[in-house]
Amino acid sequence: MNGVPRHLAVIMDGNGRWALARGKPRLAGHRAGAETLERVLAWCGEVGVEILTVYAFSTENWRRPKDEVEGLMRLLGLFLRNRRAKLLEDRVRFRVIGRRDDLPPALRRRIAALEAETAAFTRQLVVALSYGGLPAEERTDAAFARCLYAPDLPDPDLIVRTSGEFRLSNFLLWQCAYSELFVTDVLWPDFDRAAFDRALASYARRDRRMGGHA
């Protein structure tokens, strides 16, 4: 039994489909997804997950319609502003991984300010923004490690993907070599405490041999 993962990573998929199924614009799904993230972060604190890493926006997502991308950037800024006091109260370190130079300047400034304010805390919320796998010129473990956005982070113990898609979509490709995977058909805005508990229960039942003998 493995108990609770130290590092939980989540591919938050299904916001757009959730909204379209309800006759709402896609951005409404992203707003609902942001509320789900707040709840999941709280549950992680309750059960003892130290690090929550979420895939919020990939390098490929820049190809989405301009109004959706701009709306997402505004939503991210609002999330940071609205979550600041709670992150400080709960002593959660906020970090961003990804190509932050791609982000709007105002959003970059807000990210940097919140990262500085929370840098001393132990629990972590890591948000992947404009994120994609990284190439390395040398094909060695050390070379790849130097190229990681946050090389001090431990590899994720468990990666959860919502919406039933069985792929990693360029998320933490190097770090997930021995991560346990859990896929659920639940769309991210509908990811409730029962779904969260099922993912952790599945992880707890697994025998993580890390390539060793059975």
LOPA-438044 format. One line per field, with one value per residue (C-alpha): residue in one letter; x, y, z. Coordinates in Angstrom, 1 decimal. Each point is the difference from the previous one (the first is absolute). Layout:
REM residues N
code	c(A, ...) .
X	c(X, ...) .
Y	c(Y, ...) .
Z	c(Z, ...) .
//
This chain:
REM residues 214
code	c(M, N, G, V, P, R, H, L, A, V, I, M, D, G, N, G, R, W, A, L, A, R, G, K, P, R, L, A, G, H, R, A, G, A, E, T, L, E, R, V, L, A, W, C, G, E, V, G, V, E, I, L, T, V, Y, A, F, S, T, E, N, W, R, R, P, K, D, E, V, E, G, L, M, R, L, L, G, L, F, L, R, N, R, R, A, K, L, L, E, D, R, V, R, F, R, V, I, G, R, R, D, D, L, P, P, A, L, R, R, R, I, A, A, L, E, A, E, T, A, A, F, T, R, Q, L, V, V, A, L, S, Y, G, G, L, P, A, E, E, R, T, D, A, A, F, A, R, C, L, Y, A, P, D, L, P, D, P, D, L, I, V, R, T, S, G, E, F, R, L, S, N, F, L, L, W, Q, C, A, Y, S, E, L, F, V, T, D, V, L, W, P, D, F, D, R, A, A, F, D, R, A, L, A, S, Y, A, R, R, D, R, R, M, G, G, H, A) .
X	c(0.0, 1.3, -2.3, -0.2, 2.1, 2.5, -0.4, -3.2, -0.2, -3.2, -0.9, -3.1, -1.9, -3.6, -0.8, -1.1, -2.2, -1.6, -1.0, -1.2, -2.2, -1.7, -0.4, 2.6, 3.1, 3.3, 1.2, -2.8, 1.5, 3.4, -1.5, -1.6, 3.3, 1.7, -2.5, 0.7, 3.8, -0.7, -1.9, 2.7, 2.7, -2.0, -0.5, 3.8, 0.6, -2.5, 1.5, 3.7, 1.0, 3.0, 0.2, -2.9, 1.1, -2.7, 0.1, -1.8, 1.2, 2.3, 2.2, -2.5, -2.9, 1.2, -1.6, -3.5, -2.2, 1.3, -3.0, 0.3, 3.7, -0.4, -2.9, 2.2, 2.8, -2.4, -1.4, 3.5, 0.6, -3.2, 0.8, 3.3, -1.5, -2.9, 2.1, 2.8, -1.4, -0.9, 3.4, 1.7, -2.4, 0.5, 3.7, 0.0, 2.9, -1.1, 2.2, -0.3, 1.8, 0.1, 0.9, -1.0, 1.4, -3.0, -2.4, -1.4, 2.3, -2.6, -0.6, 3.8, 0.3, -2.9, 1.6, 3.4, -1.5, -2.0, 3.0, 2.2, -2.7, -0.4, 3.6, 0.6, -3.0, 0.3, -3.3, 0.0, -2.5, 1.9, -1.8, 1.2, -0.5, 1.1, 1.5, 1.4, 2.7, 3.6, 2.7, 3.6, 3.1, 1.7, -1.9, 0.9, -2.0, 2.0, -0.5, -3.7, -0.2, 1.7, -2.6, -3.0, -2.0, 0.1, 2.8, -0.4, -3.6, -0.3, -1.5, -3.8, -1.1, -3.4, -1.3, -3.8, -1.6, -3.6, -2.5, 1.1, 2.8, 2.9, 3.0, 2.4, -0.2, 3.6, -0.3, 3.0, 1.3, 3.4, -1.3, -2.8, 2.2, -1.2, -3.1, -3.2, -2.8, -3.7, -2.5, -3.6, -2.9, -1.0, 0.4, 2.2, -2.8, -1.9, 3.1, -1.4, 1.2, -1.2, 2.1, 3.0, -0.3, -0.3, 3.3, 1.8, -1.4, 1.1, 3.5, 0.1, -0.8, 2.9, 3.4, 2.6, 3.0, 1.8, 1.3, 1.1, -1.0, -3.6) .
Y	c(0.0, 3.4, 2.2, 3.6, 1.3, 2.7, 1.6, -0.1, 1.2, 0.6, 0.6, 2.1, -1.1, 0.5, 3.6, 0.8, -3.2, 0.7, 3.5, -1.0, -2.8, 2.7, 2.5, 2.3, 1.6, -1.8, 2.6, -0.9, -3.4, 1.4, 2.1, -3.2, -1.7, 2.7, -0.6, -3.7, 0.7, 2.0, -3.0, -2.5, 2.1, 0.0, -3.8, -0.4, 1.9, -2.1, -3.4, 1.0, 0.4, 2.4, 1.0, 0.5, 0.7, 0.8, 0.3, 3.3, 1.1, -1.8, 1.4, -1.4, 1.8, 3.3, -1.3, 0.3, 2.9, 3.4, 0.9, -3.3, 0.5, 3.6, -1.1, -2.7, 2.5, 2.3, -2.9, -1.0, 3.5, 0.0, -3.4, 1.3, 3.1, -1.8, -2.9, 2.2, 0.4, -3.7, -1.2, 2.2, -1.1, -3.7, 0.5, -1.4, 0.8, 1.1, -0.8, 0.1, -2.3, 0.6, 2.6, 3.0, 2.4, -1.0, 1.4, 3.6, 2.4, 0.8, -3.7, -0.6, 2.8, -1.5, -3.4, 1.3, 1.9, -3.0, -2.3, 2.4, 0.4, -3.8, -1.2, -1.1, -2.4, -3.8, -1.0, 0.8, 0.8, -0.2, 1.3, -1.0, 2.9, 0.1, -3.3, -2.7, -2.7, 1.3, -1.1, -0.6, -0.1, -2.7, -3.2, -0.6, 0.1, 3.0, 2.0, -0.5, 0.9, 3.3, 0.8, -0.4, 3.1, -1.0, -2.7, 0.1, -1.4, -3.8, -2.0, -0.4, -3.1, 0.1, 1.6, 0.4, 0.8, 0.9, -0.3, -3.5, 0.8, -2.5, 2.2, 2.3, 2.9, 1.1, 0.3, -0.8, -2.5, -0.5, 0.1, -2.5, -3.1, -1.8, 1.9, -1.9, 1.0, 0.4, 0.9, 0.8, 0.8, 2.8, 3.5, 2.3, 2.4, -3.1, -1.4, -0.3, -1.4, -3.5, 0.1, 1.3, -2.7, -2.7, 1.2, -0.1, -3.4, -1.4, 1.3, -1.4, -3.5, -0.1, -1.7, 2.6, -2.2, 2.7, -2.6, -2.4, -3.6, -1.0) .
Z	c(0.0, -1.0, 2.0, -1.1, -3.0, 1.0, -3.5, -1.9, -3.5, -1.9, -3.7, 0.4, -3.1, -1.0, 0.8, -3.6, -0.3, 3.4, -1.2, -3.4, 1.5, 2.0, -2.9, 1.5, -1.5, 0.5, 2.4, 2.4, 0.2, 0.8, 2.8, 1.4, -0.4, 2.1, 2.8, -0.2, 0.4, 3.2, 1.4, -1.0, 1.6, 3.2, -0.1, -0.5, 3.1, 1.9, -1.0, 0.1, -3.7, 0.1, -3.6, -2.5, -3.6, -2.6, -3.7, -0.7, -3.5, -2.4, -2.8, -2.4, 1.6, -1.6, -3.2, 1.5, -1.0, 1.0, 2.2, 1.9, 0.6, 1.1, 2.3, 1.5, 0.7, 1.8, 1.9, 1.2, 1.2, 1.9, 1.5, 1.3, 1.4, 1.7, 1.3, 1.4, 3.5, 0.3, -1.2, 2.6, 2.8, -0.8, -0.5, -3.6, -2.3, -3.5, -3.0, -3.8, -2.3, -3.8, -2.5, 2.0, -2.5, -2.2, 2.6, 0.1, 2.0, 2.6, 0.7, 0.2, 2.6, 2.1, -0.2, 1.1, 2.9, 1.3, -0.4, 2.1, 2.7, 0.4, -0.6, 3.6, 0.3, -0.2, -1.6, -3.7, -2.8, -3.3, -3.1, -3.5, -2.3, -3.6, 0.8, -2.3, 0.1, 0.0, -2.4, 1.1, -2.1, 2.1, 0.5, 3.7, 3.2, 1.2, -3.2, 0.1, 3.6, -0.6, -2.6, 2.3, 0.9, 3.7, 0.5, 3.8, -0.2, 0.6, -2.8, 0.2, 1.8, -1.6, -3.2, -0.3, -3.3, -0.2, -2.9, -1.0, -2.3, 0.2, -0.9, 1.8, -2.5, 0.4, 3.8, 2.3, -2.5, 1.6, 3.5, -0.4, -0.8, 3.1, 0.9, 0.6, -2.4, 0.7, -2.7, 0.7, -2.4, 2.4, -1.6, 2.0, 1.2, 1.3, 1.8, 3.5, 3.3, -0.9, -3.2, 1.9, 2.6, -2.7, -1.6, 3.3, 0.9, -3.3, 0.7, 3.5, -1.4, -2.4, 0.5, -1.2, -0.8, -2.0, -2.5, 2.8, 0.5, 0.9) .
//
